[in-house]
Amino acid sequence: MPNSDSILLKADELGRIEIVERDGVRVIRRDIRAARWWARAFARRAAAREARALAKLAGIDGVPSLVGWDGRELLRGYIAGLPMQQAQPRDRAYYRQALRLLAQLHRRGIVHNDLAKEPNWLVRDDGRPALVDFQIAWTRGRRGRLFRLLAREDLRHLLKHKRTYCDHALSTRQRAMLQSPAPHSRLWRATGKRLYKLIARRVFGYWDNEGKGRVRD
């Protein structure tokens, strides 16, 4: 629950996300107990999914460590840095390293599934990339056709950010990939995306394309 030593990052219907200290170490806490009653079951499932993803990605530099998950609060390691929309990385080395980071995720059988949101990409203090927020990650581990489609979309979303901040560094192959979204992505844009945005804005207060939430009163 909230305390005087925490730094609030976000509070909405799904709970609170705060920077706290445990045993003198900074960690990020996702507090499910602060979720609205009608969203608590969904928030718990999302946190459990994130915990599974972080456990499978243990030891990868650029992914938060799983500190703990007890069904009420998720604790993950703190990574110092700025979200992409603030740092606006323009160094092509950042995107080379981000590609390698994605490849490590995919080799472990994890697809992030939410990389269109710039706040899920961090630019660390030394300029290297990191990833956060694995609430809707693919954690099944099976590497079939659907996995490959979703993994490709992870990559395509990274390339969209590269186009925004470092367009001159895009290769011919990368530009071609940007012009060919996966079938499920085209279907989503044509059907469900408007409904998603309406729900996100009206219910959760997400008013921009970066997925940033409001601080709930």
ZIRARA-V9606 format. One record per pair of residues at least 12 apart in sequence whose C-alpha atoms are under 6 Angstrom apart, sorted by the first residue. I is the first residue (numbers start at 1). GAP is how many residues later the second one is. If there is no record, write none. Layout:
I/GAP + I/GAP
//
This chain:
6/13 + 6/14 + 7/12 + 10/205 + 11/204 + 11/205 + 12/203 + 12/204 + 13/22 + 13/23 + 14/21 + 14/29 + 15/16 + 15/17 + 15/19 + 15/20 + 16/14 + 16/15 + 17/12 + 17/13 + 26/52 + 27/49 + 27/50 + 27/51 + 28/47 + 28/48 + 28/50 + 29/45 + 29/46 + 30/43 + 30/44 + 31/42 + 32/40 + 32/41 + 46/89 + 47/88 + 49/86 + 50/84 + 50/85 + 53/86 + 54/12 + 62/68 + 63/67 + 63/68 + 64/12 + 64/13 + 65/12 + 80/44 + 81/42 + 81/43 + 81/44 + 82/40 + 82/41 + 83/36 + 83/38 + 83/39 + 84/34 + 84/35 + 84/37 + 84/38 + 85/33 + 90/75 + 90/76 + 94/34 + 98/31 + 109/32 + 110/28 + 110/29 + 111/26 + 111/27 + 111/40 + 112/25 + 113/24 + 115/42 + 116/41 + 117/93 + 117/94 + 118/92 + 120/12
//
